[in-house]
Amino acid sequence: MTNIFNGVKNGKILDYVSAWYYKAAKYIQETNIKTAFVSTNSITQGEQVSVLWGEMINKQNIKIHFAHTTFRWNNEAKGKAAVYCVIIGFANFNSKNKKLFTYSDINGEPSEISVKNINPYLANADDLIIERKSQPICNVPKMAFGNMPLDGGNLIIDDNEKDDFLSQEPKAKPYVLPLISAREFLNNKKRWCLWLENINPNELRQMPKVLERVEAVKQFRLASKAPSTQKHAITPALFRDRNRPETFIVVPRVSSENRKYIPMGFFDYNSIVSDTMLSIPNGTLYNFGVLMSEMHMTWVKYTCGRLESRFRYSKDVVYNNYPWAKEISEKNHKKVEEKAQKVLDIRAEFPESSLADLYHQLTMPPKLSKAHQELDKAVDLCYRPQAFTNENARIEYLFDLYNQYTAPLLNDKKTKKGK
């Protein structure tokens, strides 16, 4: 890998299978040879696309001639491990006869369509490369990472030990706050943390059980081989990260691909978001509505990375590159807010059901499903008055809108570089 990707920026993030693609792309230069591979689907998702396909398209002039989108390949290995695969055929010359094979069911048979172009995300759209961006391309609230404790588990309190801990250390009650982690958020469970920011030293010294935990954090950090961890031993009472906005939307960093929507939610200053979540400080009801829509989920399916087959949501690749609708009327804006609130209200009618229950394909309540359909329509209208007939129409539209947003940025970069 070091030899093959020598000189390729960020080449270290690539999967081993990408070396075959890159090597083949070089091998077939100035020939009429066509190449095809069956491989893991990771090379068409997330960060790898910009690194691998940026090189192959921009430097090797590669064009994809046919492709099978993600399907599940059950092999005969011990334990019958499943692999999520794609098939991609390519050459360094173009073809008018391009075929795209899509799977509505990754365990089923594909549907074949003739297309004008197949881009690195295996969509019928122009070639484009979506790179990591530190800021959103649209005027929306920034997304942030949750708070990493870096504590060896010593600042975390499980729900079943909370009462016992507080009975021994009642003075700690104001500093025991709900910790919003992905697993607990999705499964209606509770978890807690010691949030000791701004505590008075004399108050902390009066809590021996808390001091025991703080000392354990210090020793954990000092014992680390990483200098970046060791340096935080001087503040053992604190999480490594300390982001505590007044209000925020939470987004699980990993979510099942079997859910039509990634469940998200609202929290406030009285809760702490963990590093298994992403957050949008001061996110609005409109932001929530768009992110919980089919439009946004289409973008997620094509651009985010995967953990096995689960969605691995990325701040820099997915959220910061998402093309939000332009020039929205006040009427359409309010309609999205109204429908988003309805989704939240219907969720609240099922307090005993977790988000995992509510968003399971087989157990989603009909009224919640209907509310999401209404929200989808409201969000669609923000983009255009004509209905989107299928997923491919959505992603084509979004990729085109992405180009509209980013073309001025690219031109600006070239101008500055030239100067």
C-alpha positions in Angstrom: 0.0 0.0 0.0 2.8 2.4 0.9 4.5 1.6 -2.4 1.4 1.9 -4.6 0.0 5.0 -3.0 3.3 6.8 -2.6 2.7 10.5 -3.1 -1.1 10.2 -3.0 -2.6 12.6 -0.5 -4.4 10.8 2.4 -3.6 7.4 0.7 -3.2 5.9 4.2 -7.0 5.9 4.7 -7.6 3.6 1.7 -8.7 -0.1 2.0 -6.4 -2.7 0.5 -8.8 -3.5 -2.3 -8.3 0.1 -3.6 -4.8 -0.8 -4.6 -6.1 -3.2 -7.2 -8.2 -0.4 -8.8 -5.4 2.1 -8.7 -2.9 -0.4 -10.1 -5.3 -1.5 -12.9 -6.0 2.2 -13.8 -2.3 2.7 -14.4 -1.8 -0.6 -16.2 -4.5 0.1 -18.8 -3.3 3.6 -19.8 -3.1 4.1 -23.5 -4.9 0.8 -24.2 -8.5 -0.2 -25.0 -8.5 -2.6 -22.1 -11.6 -2.7 -19.9 -11.3 -3.8 -16.3 -13.8 -5.0 -13.7 -13.6 -6.0 -10.0 -15.9 -7.3 -7.4 -14.9 -5.6 -4.2 -16.1 -4.3 -0.8 -18.5 -1.3 -1.1 -16.3 0.9 1.1 -14.5 2.4 -1.9 -17.7 4.1 -3.1 -18.5 5.6 0.3 -17.3 8.2 2.7 -13.7 9.6 2.6 -12.2 7.0 0.4 -14.1 8.2 -2.7 -12.3 11.6 -2.9 -8.9 9.9 -2.4 -9.1 6.9 -4.7 -11.5 8.2 -7.4 -10.0 11.7 -7.3 -6.8 10.1 -8.5 -8.4 7.7 -11.0 -10.7 10.2 -12.6 -8.6 13.4 -12.5 -5.2 11.8 -13.2 -5.9 8.5 -15.0 -9.0 9.6 -16.9 -11.0 6.6 -15.8 -14.7 6.3 -16.7 -17.0 3.8 -15.2 -18.8 1.7 -17.9 -21.0 -0.5 -15.7 -21.6 -1.0 -12.0 -23.6 -3.0 -9.5 -24.6 -1.0 -6.4 -24.2 -2.6 -3.0 -25.4 -6.2 -2.6 -24.9 -8.8 0.1 -22.6 -11.7 -0.8 -23.0 -14.7 1.5 -19.9 -16.9 1.1 -19.1 -20.4 2.2 -16.6 -19.4 4.9 -16.9 -20.7 8.4 -19.7 -18.9 10.1 -21.1 -17.8 6.7 -19.8 -14.2 7.0 -21.5 -11.8 4.7 -19.7 -9.2 2.7 -21.3 -6.1 1.3 -20.0 -5.8 -2.3 -20.1 -3.7 -5.4 -19.0 -4.6 -9.0 -17.4 -1.8 -11.1 -16.3 -2.0 -14.7 -14.1 0.8 -16.0 -11.6 1.9 -18.7 -9.6 5.0 -19.6 -12.0 5.9 -22.4 -15.7 6.7 -22.5 -18.7 4.6 -23.5 -22.2 5.5 -24.6 -23.6 2.2 -23.5 -23.4 2.4 -19.7 -25.4 0.1 -17.5 -26.2 0.5 -13.8 -27.6 -2.4 -11.7 -29.4 -1.3 -8.6 -30.7 -3.4 -5.7 -33.9 -2.4 -3.9 -33.2 -5.5 -1.7 -29.4 -6.1 -1.1 -30.2 -9.8 -0.8 -32.3 -9.9 -4.0 -31.8 -9.5 -7.8 -30.8 -6.2 -9.4 -32.7 -4.0 -11.8 -30.8 -2.9 -14.9 -31.0 0.6 -16.3 -29.2 2.3 -19.1 -27.6 5.6 -18.0 -25.6 8.5 -19.4 -23.0 8.4 -16.7 -22.0 6.5 -13.6 -20.1 8.6 -11.0 -17.9 7.2 -8.2 -20.9 7.0 -5.8 -22.5 4.7 -8.4 -25.2 7.1 -9.2 -26.6 8.2 -12.6 -25.0 11.7 -12.3 -22.0 13.7 -13.4 -18.6 12.8 -12.1 -17.9 14.6 -8.9 -15.7 14.2 -5.9 -17.0 15.2 -2.4 -14.1 16.1 -0.2 -14.0 16.6 3.6 -15.0 20.2 4.5 -14.5 21.8 7.9 -17.4 24.2 7.3 -20.9 23.7 5.8 -21.2 24.7 2.2 -24.6 26.3 3.1 -25.7 28.8 5.7 -26.7 26.4 8.4 -25.6 25.8 12.1 -22.3 24.0 12.4 -22.2 20.4 13.5 -19.9 19.4 16.3 -18.5 16.2 17.9 -19.9 15.1 21.2 -17.8 15.1 24.4 -15.1 12.4 24.9 -14.6 11.6 28.6 -11.1 10.0 28.1 -11.6 8.7 31.6 -11.3 4.9 31.7 -15.0 4.9 32.6 -14.6 6.7 35.9 -16.7 9.7 35.1 -19.5 7.6 33.8 -22.3 6.3 36.0 -24.6 3.5 34.8 -28.3 3.9 35.6 -28.3 0.9 37.9 -25.5 2.3 40.1 -26.7 6.0 40.2 -29.0 5.7 43.2 -26.4 3.8 45.2 -23.7 6.3 44.3 -25.8 9.3 45.3 -26.8 7.6 48.6 -23.1 7.5 49.5 -22.3 10.9 48.0 -25.5 13.1 48.1 -23.6 16.3 47.6 -22.7 15.1 44.1 -26.4 15.3 42.9 -26.1 18.7 41.1 -23.1 17.3 39.1 -24.7 14.1 38.0 -26.2 14.8 34.6 -27.8 12.7 31.8 -25.2 11.5 29.3 -26.7 11.2 25.8 -25.0 8.2 24.1 -26.1 6.6 20.9 -27.0 3.2 22.4 -29.0 4.7 25.2 -30.6 7.4 23.0 -31.8 4.8 20.4 -32.9 2.2 23.0 -34.6 4.4 25.6 -32.0 3.7 28.3 -30.4 6.1 30.8 -26.8 6.8 31.5 -25.2 9.5 33.6 -21.9 11.3 34.0 -20.1 13.4 36.5 -19.9 16.9 35.0 -17.5 18.8 37.3 -16.8 21.9 35.2 -16.8 25.1 37.3 -17.1 23.2 40.6 -15.4 24.9 43.6 -12.3 23.1 44.9 -13.5 23.2 48.5 -16.8 21.6 47.4 -15.0 18.9 45.5 -12.8 18.0 48.5 -15.9 17.3 50.5 -16.9 14.5 48.2 -14.6 11.5 48.9 -16.4 9.1 46.5 -16.1 11.7 43.7 -12.4 12.3 44.5 -11.8 8.5 44.2 -13.1 8.6 40.7 -11.1 11.8 39.8 -7.9 10.1 41.1 -8.7 7.1 39.0 -9.1 9.3 35.9 -5.7 10.9 36.6 -4.0 7.5 36.9 -5.7 6.2 33.7 -4.5 9.2 31.7 -0.9 9.1 33.1 -0.7 5.4 32.3 -1.5 6.0 28.6 1.4 5.7 26.1 -0.2 8.6 24.1 1.2 12.0 25.1 -2.1 13.6 23.9 -3.8 11.6 26.7 -1.2 12.1 29.3 -1.4 15.9 29.1 -5.1 15.8 30.2 -4.0 14.2 33.5 -3.6 17.8 34.9 -7.4 18.2 34.6 -8.7 14.8 35.9 -12.0 16.1 37.0 -13.0 17.1 33.5 -14.0 15.4 30.3 -11.5 15.9 27.5 -14.1 17.8 25.5 -16.5 20.2 27.2 -19.2 21.4 24.8 -22.4 22.3 26.5 -24.7 24.4 24.3 -28.1 25.8 25.4 -30.0 23.6 23.0 -28.8 21.1 20.4 -29.9 18.4 17.9 -28.2 15.0 18.4 -27.3 12.7 15.5 -26.0 9.1 16.2 -22.7 8.5 14.6 -23.7 5.0 13.7 -27.2 3.9 12.8 -28.8 0.8 11.2 -29.2 0.8 7.5 -32.6 -1.0 8.0 -34.1 2.3 9.3 -35.6 4.5 6.6 -34.5 7.5 8.7 -31.7 8.1 11.2 -33.5 8.9 14.4 -32.4 12.4 15.7 -33.7 14.4 18.7 -33.5 17.7 20.7 -31.8 18.2 24.0 -30.8 21.2 26.2 -28.2 22.4 28.6 -29.2 20.0 31.3 -27.9 17.0 29.2 -24.4 16.2 28.1 -23.9 14.7 24.6 -21.3 11.9 24.4 -18.7 11.3 21.7 -20.8 8.5 20.2 -23.1 11.3 18.9 -22.7 14.4 16.8 -24.6 17.5 17.8 -25.9 20.7 16.1 -25.7 23.4 18.7 -28.7 25.8 18.4 -30.2 23.6 15.6 -33.7 24.7 14.7 -36.9 22.8 14.1 -36.5 23.4 10.4 -33.0 21.9 10.5 -34.3 18.9 12.3 -37.1 18.5 9.7 -34.8 18.5 6.8 -32.3 16.1 8.4 -35.1 13.7 9.2 -36.4 13.7 5.6 -36.1 11.3 2.7 -34.2 14.0 0.8 -31.4 14.1 3.4 -31.4 10.3 3.8 -30.8 9.9 0.0 -27.7 12.0 0.4 -26.6 9.9 3.4 -27.0 6.6 1.5 -24.7 7.8 -1.3 -22.1 9.8 0.6 -21.6 8.4 4.1 -19.2 5.7 5.1 -20.4 2.4 6.5 -19.6 0.3 9.5 -20.3 -3.1 8.0 -23.6 -2.1 6.4 -24.6 0.4 9.1 -24.6 4.2 8.3 -21.5 5.9 9.8 -22.6 9.6 9.7 -19.8 12.1 9.1 -19.7 15.7 10.0 -17.1 16.7 7.4 -18.2 14.5 4.5 -22.0 14.2 4.9 -23.3 17.2 6.8 -20.9 19.9 5.7 -21.4 19.0 2.0 -25.2 18.6 2.2 -26.9 20.9 -0.4 -29.8 22.6 1.5 -32.6 24.0 -0.6 -32.1 27.5 -1.9 -34.5 30.5 -1.6 -37.2 28.8 0.4 -40.5 30.6 0.7 -41.8 31.5 4.2 -44.8 29.2 3.6 -42.6 26.2 2.8 -40.3 26.9 5.7 -43.2 27.0 8.1 -44.7 23.8 6.6 -41.4 21.9 7.3 -41.5 23.2 10.9 -45.1 22.2 11.3 -44.5 18.7 10.0 -41.3 18.2 12.0 -43.1 19.1 15.2 -45.8 16.6 14.3 -43.2 13.9 14.1 -41.9 14.8 17.6 -45.5 15.0 19.0 -46.3 11.5 17.7 -43.1 10.1 19.1 -44.1 11.4 22.5 -47.3 9.4 22.3 -45.2 6.2 22.7 -43.1 6.9 25.9 -42.6 3.2 26.5 -41.2 2.6 23.0 -37.6 3.3 22.1 -36.5 5.1 18.9 -35.2 1.7 17.8 -38.8 0.4 18.2 -40.4 3.4 16.5 -38.1 3.3 13.5 -38.0 -0.4 13.0 -39.3 -1.3 9.5 -41.9 -3.8 11.0 -42.9 -1.9 14.2 -43.0 1.7 13.1 -46.5 3.0 14.1 -48.7 3.9 11.0 -49.3 7.4 12.3 -45.6 8.1 12.6 -45.0 6.7 9.2 -47.7 9.0 7.8 -46.2 12.0 9.7 -42.8 11.3 8.0 -44.4 11.0 4.6 -46.0 14.5 5.2 -42.6 15.8 6.3 -40.9 14.3 3.2 -43.4 16.2 1.0 -42.9 19.4 2.8 -39.1 19.2 2.5 -39.4 18.2 -1.2 -41.4 21.3 -1.9 -38.5 23.4 -0.5 -36.4 22.0 -3.3 -38.8 22.1 -6.2 -42.6 22.0 -7.0 -42.3 18.8 -9.1 -42.4 15.5 -7.2 -39.3 13.2 -7.1 -40.4 10.0 -8.7 -37.6 7.8 -7.3 -34.3 7.8 -5.3 -32.2 8.3 -8.4 -34.1 11.5 -9.3 -33.3 12.8 -5.8 -29.6 12.1 -5.9 -29.2 13.5 -9.4 -30.9 16.7 -8.2 -28.8 16.9 -5.1 -25.5 16.3 -6.9 -26.4 19.0 -9.4 -27.3 21.4 -6.5 -24.0 20.5 -4.8 -22.2 21.5 -8.0 -24.0 24.8 -8.0 -22.9 25.5 -4.4 -19.3 24.4 -4.8 -18.5 25.7 -8.3 -18.0 29.3 -7.0 -15.8 27.9 -4.2 -13.6 26.0 -6.7 -13.3 29.1 -8.9 -12.4 31.2 -5.9 -9.7 28.8 -4.9 -8.2 28.9 -8.4 -8.2 32.7 -8.4 -6.4 32.9 -5.1 -3.9 30.3 -6.2 -3.3 32.2 -9.4 -2.7 35.4 -7.6 
